[in-house]
Amino acid sequence: MAQAMRRRSSNSLFETDGKPHPLQDTLLAVTLVLGAIAFVSAMFHSLHLLSSWTGLVGILTGAYGQFISATTRERFPMIVGLGASAVGFFLGMAHGGLFGGVLG
């Protein structure tokens, strides 16, 4: 009975299992930061190296985070970060690519 009366110390409405997920939360934060950097830097033609590399790494971390995520609270913002990373990556590729002007 005491276990049924115990309050859950959840920080989010969508965290349904009540367990901490430090790896998933770290991947979520990394994906969001990389997605923001890739998206913003893609708006500048001369920053194509930054936007393409951060977008690529953001896509990879976001994909792995989606693969191991456990709750909706982790999945929803991960998709936002993945989308921003993908836009930054593709615009960076269009502006010069991963090695544009550096190799060859």
All heavy atoms as an XYZ file, in Angstrom:
767
protein
N       0.822     -1.185      0.000
C       0.000      0.000      0.000
C       0.869      1.252      0.000
O       0.511      2.232     -0.615
C      -0.915     -0.053      1.220
C      -1.870      1.086      1.282
S      -3.062      0.889     -0.045
C      -4.312      1.956      0.503
N       1.979      1.186      0.699
C       2.859      2.342      0.746
C       3.448      2.630     -0.632
O       3.670      3.781     -0.978
C       3.973      2.124      1.758
N       3.684      1.584     -1.399
C       4.216      1.796     -2.742
C       3.172      2.419     -3.660
O       3.499      3.213     -4.526
C       4.690      0.482     -3.324
C       5.922     -0.047     -2.641
C       6.324     -1.397     -3.193
O       5.564     -2.015     -3.925
N       7.508     -1.839     -2.819
N       1.932      2.093     -3.471
C       0.868      2.660     -4.298
C       0.648      4.127     -3.964
O       0.238      4.903     -4.819
C      -0.418      1.882     -4.103
N       0.920      4.511     -2.734
C       0.707      5.891     -2.318
C       1.926      6.777     -2.602
O       1.843      7.983     -2.472
C       0.389      5.946     -0.817
C      -0.865      5.186     -0.435
S      -2.333      5.889     -1.168
C      -2.475      7.361     -0.206
N       3.052      6.170     -2.977
C       4.262      6.935     -3.216
C       4.089      7.817     -4.439
O       3.567      7.404     -5.463
C       5.433      5.986     -3.434
C       6.740      6.694     -3.480
C       7.920      5.758     -3.493
N       7.585      4.401     -3.872
C       8.372      3.612     -4.552
N       9.547      4.034     -4.943
N       8.016      2.381     -4.848
N       4.522      9.044     -4.331
C       4.416      9.988     -5.438
C       5.576      9.828     -6.393
O       6.705      9.676     -5.977
C       4.448     11.403     -4.895
C       3.153     12.111     -5.049
C       3.328     13.508     -4.650
N       3.019     14.289     -5.829
C       2.697     15.523     -5.822
N       2.692     16.195     -4.722
N       2.394     16.137     -6.911
N       5.304      9.899     -7.643
C       6.373      9.858     -8.635
C       7.025     11.213     -8.735
O       6.354     12.242     -8.737
C       5.809      9.456     -9.987
C       5.407      8.038    -10.011
C       4.875      7.574    -11.316
N       5.284      8.380    -12.459
C       4.772      8.242    -13.655
N       3.851      7.353    -13.850
N       5.176      8.977    -14.643
N       8.326     11.224     -8.827
C       9.058     12.485     -8.942
C       9.435     12.732    -10.398
O      10.594     12.853    -10.742
C      10.304     12.453     -8.060
O      11.154     11.426     -8.509
N       8.446     12.774    -11.245
C       8.676     12.977    -12.664
C       8.720     14.466    -12.974
O       7.936     15.254    -12.449
C       7.560     12.314    -13.462
O       7.753     12.557    -14.827
N       9.637     14.846    -13.851
C       9.765     16.238    -14.244
C       8.873     16.586    -15.424
O       8.662     17.750    -15.709
C      11.213     16.551    -14.599
C      12.114     16.508    -13.398
O      11.659     16.669    -12.272
N      13.392     16.288    -13.633
N       8.379     15.599    -16.119
C       7.627     15.852    -17.335
C       6.305     15.098    -17.327
O       6.183     14.024    -16.753
C       8.454     15.417    -18.543
O       7.691     15.527    -19.717
N       5.352     15.665    -17.993
C       4.049     15.039    -18.119
C       4.117     13.799    -19.007
O       3.385     12.844    -18.822
C       3.059     16.048    -18.709
C       1.620     15.596    -18.902
C       0.997     15.293    -17.545
C       0.844     16.669    -19.613
N       5.033     13.793    -19.982
C       5.107     12.709    -20.942
C       6.036     11.583    -20.527
O       6.122     10.577    -21.196
C       5.559     13.240    -22.299
C       4.595     14.230    -22.861
C       4.942     15.554    -22.997
C       3.337     13.829    -23.255
C       4.051     16.460    -23.518
C       2.436     14.726    -23.782
C       2.798     16.050    -23.910
N       6.781     11.734    -19.443
C       7.697     10.687    -19.002
C       6.885      9.637    -18.263
O       6.537      9.796    -17.094
C       8.780     11.290    -18.116
C       9.876     10.341    -17.800
C      10.991     11.029    -17.070
O      10.732     11.774    -16.126
O      12.135     10.811    -17.459
N       6.588      8.562    -18.913
C       5.618      7.614    -18.387
C       6.206      6.550    -17.485
O       5.498      5.966    -16.696
C       4.891      6.908    -19.542
O       5.862      6.275    -20.375
C       4.085      7.899    -20.350
N       7.494      6.269    -17.595
C       8.020      5.169    -16.802
C       8.645      5.611    -15.489
O       8.920      4.783    -14.632
C       9.006      4.332    -17.604
C      10.211      5.108    -18.066
O      10.267      6.326    -17.846
O      11.115      4.493    -18.660
N       8.895      6.889    -15.288
C       9.412      7.388    -14.023
C      10.867      7.065    -13.760
O      11.359      7.285    -12.661
N      11.577      6.543    -14.725
C      12.991      6.201    -14.558
C      13.863      7.259    -15.211
O      13.473      7.861    -16.209
C      13.284      4.845    -15.211
C      12.510      3.701    -14.629
C      12.769      2.436    -15.426
C      11.830      1.328    -14.993
N      11.935      0.160    -15.866
N      15.052      7.485    -14.683
C      15.961      8.429    -15.343
C      16.581      7.803    -16.594
O      16.831      6.600    -16.640
C      17.023      8.694    -14.284
C      17.006      7.497    -13.410
C      15.583      6.991    -13.417
N      16.791      8.627    -17.590
C      17.395      8.189    -18.850
C      18.529      9.139    -19.203
O      18.383      9.979    -20.095
C      16.363      8.164    -19.976
C      15.205      7.282    -19.719
N      13.928      7.762    -19.611
C      15.120      5.949    -19.524
C      13.107      6.758    -19.367
N      13.811      5.641    -19.301
N      19.674      9.026    -18.539
C      20.740     10.005    -18.779
C      21.331      9.938    -20.179
O      21.649     10.984    -20.763
C      21.794      9.670    -17.717
C      21.516      8.268    -17.309
C      20.041      8.056    -17.510
N      21.489      8.755    -20.749
C      22.053      8.656    -22.096
C      21.101      9.261    -23.129
O      21.530     10.038    -23.995
C      22.348      7.195    -22.452
C      22.880      6.947    -23.859
C      24.198      7.668    -24.073
C      23.018      5.471    -24.122
N      19.831      8.946    -23.022
C      18.857      9.492    -23.969
C      18.739     11.008    -23.830
O      18.616     11.718    -24.830
C      17.493      8.844    -23.757
C      17.437      7.406    -24.193
C      17.820      6.420    -23.104
O      18.431      6.792    -22.103
N      17.481      5.164    -23.293
N      18.772     11.507    -22.594
C      18.694     12.956    -22.384
C      19.928     13.662    -22.941
O      19.835     14.761    -23.500
C      18.526     13.271    -20.904
C      17.175     12.823    -20.376
O      16.248     12.637    -21.185
O      17.047     12.663    -19.148
N      21.095     13.047    -22.806
C      22.315     13.622    -23.361
C      22.266     13.645    -24.881
O      22.615     14.657    -25.504
C      23.547     12.829    -22.886
O      23.561     12.816    -21.457
C      24.825     13.439    -23.398
N      21.832     12.553    -25.488
C      21.707     12.517    -26.945
C      20.679     13.524    -27.441
O      20.862     14.137    -28.500
C      21.338     11.110    -27.412
C      22.444     10.064    -27.310
C      21.890      8.685    -27.620
C      23.580     10.397    -28.248
N      19.619     13.703    -26.678
C      18.612     14.702    -27.031
C      19.209     16.098    -27.035
O      19.029     16.863    -27.988
C      17.440     14.625    -26.056
C      16.405     15.738    -26.122
C      15.715     15.735    -27.477
C      15.407     15.583    -25.005
N      19.943     16.445    -25.988
C      20.549     17.775    -25.899
C      21.586     17.983    -26.997
O      21.623     19.052    -27.632
C      21.182     17.962    -24.524
N      22.406     16.981    -27.258
C      23.425     17.090    -28.307
C      22.770     17.259    -29.677
O      23.192     18.096    -30.482
C      24.362     15.860    -28.270
C      25.228     15.791    -29.512
C      25.222     15.895    -27.028
N      21.719     16.501    -29.934
C      21.030     16.595    -31.223
C      20.392     17.967    -31.401
O      20.465     18.554    -32.487
C      19.965     15.491    -31.345
O      20.597     14.229    -31.196
C      19.255     15.548    -32.682
N      19.784     18.490    -30.346
C      19.162     19.817    -30.459
C      20.199     20.908    -30.682
O      20.002     21.816    -31.501
C      18.332     20.110    -29.209
C      16.996     19.390    -29.111
C      16.343     19.658    -27.766
C      16.074     19.811    -30.236
N      21.312     20.845    -29.981
C      22.362     21.860    -30.145
C      22.984     21.767    -31.537
O      23.155     22.791    -32.219
C      23.429     21.717    -29.039
C      24.654     22.546    -29.353
C      22.848     22.114    -27.694
N      23.309     20.560    -31.967
C      23.884     20.401    -33.303
C      22.891     20.801    -34.391
O      23.274     21.403    -35.397
C      24.339     18.960    -33.513
C      25.576     18.526    -32.739
C      25.805     17.038    -32.911
C      26.793     19.306    -33.163
N      21.622     20.490    -34.191
C      20.611     20.889    -35.162
C      20.469     22.400    -35.258
O      20.340     22.953    -36.348
N      20.515     23.073    -34.114
C      20.422     24.541    -34.124
C      21.639     25.163    -34.806
O      21.503     26.096    -35.608
C      20.285     25.059    -32.696
N      22.824     24.647    -34.507
C      24.034     25.172    -35.141
C      24.003     24.925    -36.643
O      24.307     25.822    -37.442
C      25.291     24.538    -34.512
C      25.458     25.018    -33.074
C      26.540     24.866    -35.325
C      26.532     24.274    -32.305
N      23.628     23.724    -37.054
C      23.582     23.397    -38.482
C      22.548     24.245    -39.207
O      22.804     24.750    -40.302
C      23.280     21.916    -38.671
N      21.391     24.421    -38.592
C      20.323     25.188    -39.238
C      20.703     26.654    -39.403
O      20.525     27.238    -40.473
C      19.034     25.060    -38.429
C      17.846     25.695    -39.076
C      17.195     25.048    -40.105
C      17.388     26.932    -38.665
C      16.096     25.631    -40.716
C      16.304     27.525    -39.263
C      15.645     26.870    -40.302
N      21.236     27.254    -38.352
C      21.593     28.679    -38.416
C      22.784     28.901    -39.337
O      22.791     29.838    -40.143
C      21.857     29.223    -36.997
C      22.445     30.615    -37.047
C      20.574     29.225    -36.188
N      23.803     28.052    -39.241
C      24.980     28.257    -40.079
C      24.704     27.944    -41.552
O      25.443     28.405    -42.426
C      26.156     27.423    -39.564
O      25.876     26.051    -39.674
N      23.667     27.193    -41.836
C      23.329     26.902    -43.232
C      22.799     28.132    -43.953
O      22.795     28.170    -45.184
C      22.301     25.781    -43.309
N      22.378     29.138    -43.216
C      21.872     30.349    -43.848
C      22.985     31.229    -44.405
O      22.723     32.196    -45.107
C      21.040     31.159    -42.839
C      19.872     30.400    -42.266
S      18.829     29.707    -43.540
C      18.051     28.382    -42.679
N      24.225     30.886    -44.094
C      25.380     31.647    -44.570
C      26.191     30.756    -45.511
O      26.658     29.687    -45.116
C      26.240     32.118    -43.390
C      25.482     32.960    -42.413
C      24.978     32.395    -41.250
C      25.245     34.291    -42.659
C      24.269     33.159    -40.345
C      24.531     35.067    -41.762
C      24.044     34.501    -40.609
N      26.356     31.225    -46.729
C      26.998     30.424    -47.771
C      28.417     30.020    -47.394
O      28.861     28.908    -47.690
C      26.994     31.198    -49.085
C      27.524     30.422    -50.237
N      26.822     29.405    -50.822
C      28.709     30.499    -50.895
C      27.537     28.894    -51.808
N      28.683     29.532    -51.878
N      29.149     30.902    -46.732
C      30.555     30.627    -46.431
C      30.744     29.657    -45.265
O      31.864     29.215    -45.021
C      31.279     31.937    -46.118
O      30.705     32.548    -44.980
N      29.692     29.311    -44.546
C      29.797     28.394    -43.415
C      29.338     26.987    -43.777
O      28.848     26.241    -42.924
C      28.987     28.920    -42.232
C      29.460     30.229    -41.614
C      28.514     30.668    -40.502
C      30.864     30.098    -41.095
N      29.517     26.599    -45.040
C      29.014     25.303    -45.483
C      29.738     24.147    -44.804
O      29.141     23.096    -44.578
C      29.085     25.172    -46.995
C      30.471     25.241    -47.557
N      31.269     24.135    -47.663
C      31.180     26.290    -48.022
C      32.427     24.495    -48.193
N      32.404     25.800    -48.412
N      31.007     24.313    -44.456
C      31.713     23.233    -43.767
C      31.112     23.001    -42.381
O      30.875     21.859    -41.974
C      33.199     23.556    -43.643
C      34.004     23.489    -44.937
C      35.422     23.977    -44.704
C      34.006     22.091    -45.480
N      30.859     24.067    -41.656
C      30.264     23.953    -40.324
C      28.869     23.356    -40.395
O      28.537     22.428    -39.647
C      30.217     25.318    -39.636
C      29.577     25.361    -38.258
C      30.399     24.553    -37.268
C      29.415     26.796    -37.792
N      28.047     23.857    -41.299
C      26.666     23.375    -41.358
C      26.594     21.928    -41.838
O      25.791     21.142    -41.320
C      25.822     24.276    -42.263
O      26.281     24.244    -43.584
N      27.414     21.542    -42.794
C      27.339     20.167    -43.280
C      27.865     19.175    -42.251
O      27.265     18.113    -42.048
C      28.077     20.022    -44.615
O      29.433     20.375    -44.476
N      28.958     19.481    -41.574
C      29.496     18.543    -40.576
C      28.631     18.468    -39.330
O      28.376     17.375    -38.806
C      30.930     18.902    -40.205
C      31.899     18.410    -41.235
C      32.573     19.154    -42.154
C      32.285     17.051    -41.464
N      33.347     18.342    -42.948
C      33.197     17.048    -42.542
C      31.942     15.843    -40.876
C      33.772     15.884    -43.032
C      32.519     14.676    -41.361
C      33.417     14.697    -42.422
N      28.160     19.613    -38.816
C      27.287     19.553    -37.637
C      25.959     18.902    -37.983
O      25.380     18.194    -37.161
C      27.047     20.951    -37.038
O      26.539     21.824    -38.048
C      28.310     21.520    -36.431
N      25.482     19.123    -39.196
C      24.252     18.456    -39.624
C      24.421     16.949    -39.715
O      23.555     16.196    -39.266
N      25.552     16.509    -40.245
C      25.797     15.071    -40.358
C      25.903     14.413    -38.985
O      25.287     13.377    -38.726
C      27.068     14.813    -41.165
C      27.468     13.357    -41.357
C      26.394     12.616    -42.141
C      28.808     13.271    -42.055
N      26.661     15.024    -38.090
C      26.805     14.464    -36.742
C      25.469     14.526    -35.998
O      25.106     13.603    -35.264
C      27.926     15.190    -35.966
C      27.996     14.720    -34.528
C      29.261     14.979    -36.651
N      24.699     15.605    -36.198
C      23.383     15.705    -35.583
C      22.419     14.641    -36.077
O      21.625     14.104    -35.305
N      22.493     14.325    -37.354
C      21.647     13.259    -37.905
C      22.020     11.916    -37.288
O      21.150     11.136    -36.906
C      21.765     13.216    -39.441
C      21.093     14.429    -40.060
C      21.162     11.934    -40.004
C      21.360     14.603    -41.536
N      23.307     11.652    -37.170
C      23.749     10.375    -36.608
C      23.390     10.235    -35.131
O      22.898      9.184    -34.699
C      25.255     10.209    -36.819
C      25.700     10.075    -38.272
C      27.224     10.034    -38.357
C      25.087      8.874    -38.928
N      23.630     11.290    -34.336
C      23.279     11.207    -32.912
C      21.769     11.152    -32.722
O      21.275     10.442    -31.845
C      23.856     12.386    -32.121
O      23.371     13.609    -32.665
C      25.362     12.360    -32.110
N      21.034     11.883    -33.537
C      19.580     11.845    -33.437
C      18.998     10.503    -33.834
O      18.050     10.015    -33.223
N      19.583      9.887    -34.854
C      19.100      8.573    -35.274
C      19.367      7.527    -34.189
O      18.500      6.696    -33.890
C      19.776      8.161    -36.578
N      20.538      7.582    -33.577
C      20.823      6.637    -32.501
C      19.938      6.926    -31.280
O      19.453      6.009    -30.632
C      22.301      6.685    -32.106
C      22.640      5.679    -31.040
C      22.562      4.323    -31.301
C      23.011      6.089    -29.763
C      22.859      3.391    -30.320
C      23.305      5.172    -28.782
C      23.238      3.823    -29.067
O      23.515      2.906    -28.093
N      19.713      8.200    -31.003
C      18.827      8.563    -29.899
C      17.404      8.092    -30.120
O      16.736      7.633    -29.192
N      16.923      8.170    -31.359
C      15.597      7.659    -31.679
C      15.540      6.144    -31.505
O      14.546      5.600    -31.055
C      15.227      7.992    -33.123
C      14.689      9.380    -33.326
C      13.344      9.559    -32.707
O      13.225     10.169    -31.656
N      12.316      9.036    -33.338
N      16.631      5.480    -31.854
C      16.680      4.027    -31.768
C      16.583      3.539    -30.320
O      15.924      2.533    -30.049
C      17.971      3.527    -32.414
C      18.111      2.045    -32.430
C      17.287      1.267    -33.216
C      19.073      1.419    -31.657
C      17.418     -0.104    -33.237
C      19.212      0.050    -31.670
C      18.386     -0.715    -32.458
N      17.208      4.266    -29.384
C      17.224      3.801    -28.000
C      16.273      4.568    -27.095
O      16.224      4.295    -25.894
C      18.648      3.857    -27.409
C      19.142      5.298    -27.317
C      19.592      2.993    -28.203
C      20.416      5.436    -26.519
N      15.499      5.502    -27.628
C      14.608      6.301    -26.784
C      13.510      5.440    -26.183
O      13.097      4.438    -26.746
C      13.992      7.449    -27.576
O      13.142      6.952    -28.571
N      13.045      5.881    -25.009
C      12.062      5.089    -24.277
C      10.729      5.806    -24.092
O       9.720      5.165    -23.869
C      12.613      4.705    -22.912
N      10.707      7.128    -24.169
C       9.475      7.859    -23.897
C       9.205      8.887    -24.997
O      10.087      9.250    -25.772
C       9.558      8.608    -22.547
O      10.607      9.576    -22.619
C       9.824      7.653    -21.402
N       7.989      9.371    -25.013
C       7.597     10.409    -25.961
C       8.339     11.710    -25.691
O       8.658     12.448    -26.614
C       6.082     10.645    -25.874
O       5.423      9.405    -26.107
C       5.616     11.657    -26.896
N       8.626     11.976    -24.430
C       9.358     13.185    -24.067
C      10.732     13.211    -24.725
O      11.264     14.274    -25.026
C       9.523     13.271    -22.551
C      10.232     14.526    -22.080
C      10.552     14.462    -20.605
N      11.505     13.425    -20.294
C      12.828     13.583    -20.313
N      13.355     14.724    -20.658
N      13.619     12.591    -19.994
N      11.310     12.082    -24.984
C      12.599     12.013    -25.660
C      12.442     12.036    -27.180
O      13.262     12.618    -27.879
C      13.339     10.737    -25.256
C      13.666     10.678    -23.790
C      13.957      9.282    -23.300
O      13.821      8.328    -24.094
O      14.302      9.149    -22.125
N      11.398     11.416    -27.679
C      11.256     11.264    -29.126
C      10.844     12.549    -29.834
O      11.352     12.852    -30.905
C      10.234     10.169    -29.439
C      10.730      8.804    -29.107
C       9.733      7.732    -29.513
N      10.125      6.466    -28.912
C       9.411      5.835    -28.021
N       8.261      6.316    -27.633
N       9.837      4.708    -27.505
N       9.928     13.297    -29.250
C       9.401     14.469    -29.945
C      10.469     15.532    -30.193
O      10.665     15.947    -31.343
C       8.204     15.047    -29.185
C       7.635     16.267    -29.838
C       6.865     16.145    -30.980
C       7.895     17.529    -29.344
C       6.347     17.269    -31.600
C       7.390     18.642    -29.959
C       6.607     18.519    -31.093
N      11.207     16.001    -29.173
C      12.238     17.002    -29.481
C      13.401     16.431    -30.300
O      14.076     17.166    -31.009
C      12.724     17.488    -28.120
C      12.046     16.683    -27.105
C      11.057     15.797    -27.746
N      13.604     15.116    -30.209
C      14.651     14.499    -31.015
C      14.323     14.642    -32.498
O      15.210     14.871    -33.317
C      14.788     13.022    -30.650
C      15.980     12.346    -31.237
S      17.469     12.503    -30.277
C      17.039     11.615    -28.816
N      13.057     14.523    -32.861
C      12.644     14.706    -34.250
C      12.860     16.148    -34.700
O      13.272     16.408    -35.834
C      11.167     14.282    -34.435
C      11.036     12.771    -34.294
C      10.607     14.736    -35.763
C      11.740     11.988    -35.367
N      12.625     17.099    -33.812
C      12.872     18.504    -34.145
C      14.363     18.724    -34.411
O      14.754     19.378    -35.389
C      12.357     19.419    -33.016
C      12.753     20.862    -33.254
C      10.846     19.293    -32.880
N      15.210     18.184    -33.547
C      16.654     18.292    -33.747
C      17.124     17.577    -34.998
O      18.006     18.059    -35.714
N      16.539     16.414    -35.273
C      16.875     15.681    -36.497
C      16.491     16.475    -37.744
O      17.246     16.522    -38.721
C      16.152     14.338    -36.513
C      16.891     13.142    -35.974
C      15.942     11.980    -35.767
C      17.991     12.742    -36.909
N      15.330     17.090    -37.719
C      14.894     17.891    -38.858
C      15.789     19.089    -39.096
O      16.163     19.385    -40.239
N      16.156     19.791    -38.016
C      17.051     20.940    -38.154
C      18.427     20.505    -38.631
O      19.053     21.176    -39.460
C      17.151     21.674    -36.817
N      18.911     19.371    -38.134
C      20.201     18.848    -38.586
C      20.151     18.487    -40.059
O      21.104     18.751    -40.806
C      20.589     17.614    -37.777
O      20.827     17.932    -36.447
N      19.062     17.876    -40.491
C      18.937     17.480    -41.894
C      18.878     18.692    -42.814
O      19.537     18.715    -43.861
C      17.697     16.609    -42.083
N      18.133     19.715    -42.419
C      18.062     20.928    -43.241
C      19.442     21.573    -43.323
O      19.902     21.975    -44.401
C      17.014     21.910    -42.674
C      17.131     23.274    -43.314
C      15.622     21.360    -42.872
N      20.125     21.686    -42.176
C      21.473     22.250    -42.178
C      22.440     21.428    -42.997
O      23.276     21.970    -43.739
N      22.340     20.108    -42.887
C      23.222     19.235    -43.654
C      22.990     19.398    -45.156
O      23.937     19.566    -45.929
C      23.008     17.780    -43.244
C      23.757     16.790    -44.078
C      25.132     16.688    -43.988
C      23.084     15.969    -44.963
C      25.830     15.776    -44.768
C      23.772     15.048    -45.738
C      25.151     14.949    -45.637
N      21.736     19.349    -45.582
C      21.460     19.413    -47.011
C      21.779     20.787    -47.596
O      22.294     20.881    -48.712
C      20.016     19.023    -47.300
C      19.751     17.565    -47.076
C      18.674     17.146    -46.320
C      20.588     16.598    -47.601
C      18.437     15.803    -46.100
C      20.363     15.254    -47.398
C      19.279     14.854    -46.641
N      21.519     21.858    -46.868
C      21.905     23.182    -47.373
C      23.415     23.350    -47.374
O      23.976     23.987    -48.272
C      21.239     24.279    -46.547
C      19.744     24.460    -46.796
C      19.167     25.500    -45.849
C      19.481     24.850    -48.233
N      24.089     22.791    -46.376
C      25.551     22.816    -46.379
C      26.128     22.046    -47.549
O      27.129     22.457    -48.141
N      25.512     20.920    -47.877
C      25.960     20.154    -49.040
C      25.712     20.924    -50.329
O      26.527     20.884    -51.253
C      25.251     18.799    -49.087
C      25.643     17.854    -47.980
S      27.373     17.442    -47.958
C      27.464     16.336    -49.338
N      24.613     21.637    -50.397
C      24.313     22.414    -51.600
C      25.250     23.605    -51.751
O      25.541     24.036    -52.870
C      22.864     22.900    -51.558
N      25.743     24.124    -50.642
C      26.625     25.295    -50.698
C      28.096     24.931    -50.891
O      28.912     25.814    -51.064
C      26.492     26.120    -49.420
C      25.187     26.827    -49.322
N      24.721     27.352    -48.144
C      24.237     27.114    -50.243
C      23.551     27.919    -48.338
N      23.226     27.772    -49.617
N      28.445     23.668    -50.805
C      29.853     23.323    -51.026
C      30.252     21.979    -50.479
O      31.315     21.474    -50.794
N      29.458     21.414    -49.613
C      29.714     20.049    -49.150
C      30.621     19.931    -47.948
O      31.034     20.909    -47.346
N      30.935     18.697    -47.645
C      31.753     18.384    -46.480
C      33.194     18.800    -46.639
O      33.860     19.162    -45.671
C      31.679     16.876    -46.197
C      30.312     16.330    -45.784
C      30.331     14.810    -45.807
C      29.938     16.839    -44.418
N      33.711     18.715    -47.852
C      35.100     19.065    -48.098
C      35.264     20.142    -49.168
O      36.338     20.299    -49.726
C      35.886     17.817    -48.554
C      35.800     16.679    -47.582
C      35.049     15.570    -47.871
C      36.473     16.738    -46.378
C      34.967     14.505    -46.989
C      36.415     15.694    -45.489
C      35.660     14.583    -45.780
N      34.195     20.859    -49.476
C      34.200     21.824    -50.566
C      35.302     22.846    -50.485
O      35.365     23.670    -49.604
N      36.236     22.789    -51.409
C      37.328     23.741    -51.478
C      38.528     23.365    -50.645
O      39.604     23.923    -50.820
N      38.382     22.434    -49.717
C      39.494     22.059    -48.856
C      40.321     20.948    -49.505
O      41.535     20.994    -49.511
C      38.985     21.619    -47.466
C      40.121     21.162    -46.589
C      38.233     22.758    -46.800
N      39.643     19.955    -50.049
C      40.323     18.875    -50.747
C      40.118     19.037    -52.244
O      39.002     19.186    -52.722
C      39.760     17.507    -50.326
C      40.022     17.081    -48.891
C      39.350     15.741    -48.628
C      41.497     16.966    -48.623
N      41.177     18.956    -52.964
C      41.082     18.979    -54.418
C      40.850     20.327    -54.916
O      40.553     20.847    -55.809
